[in-house]
Amino acid sequence: MLRSFFAKEEGQGLVEYALILVLIAIVVIGILTLLGGKVSQVFSSINSGLS
């Protein structure tokens, strides 16, 4: 009975997808933190070019 309780793998795929999404979010936040100022400058120059 105890063995069958730990053998259930329902919902395991959902947890794996959630972990992948969390890792992707951490990487994206890190990249935006490092390059945030440069991205802002690019959009500012595009905005001033359109004006």
C-alpha positions, 0 to 999 in steps of 0.5 A, a space after each residue: 500500500 505504501 509502495 503504491 502511494 509513492 508510485 503514483 506519478 500523476 501531475 509530474 509532467 505539470 511540475 516539470 513544465 512549471 520548473 522549465 518556465 521558472 528557469 526561463 523566467 529567471 534567465 529572461 529577468 537576468 538578461 533584461 536586468 543586465 541589458 535594460 539600460 541599453 534596450 532603453 537607449 535603443 528605443 529612445 533613439 528609435 523614438 527620436 528618429 520617428 519624431 
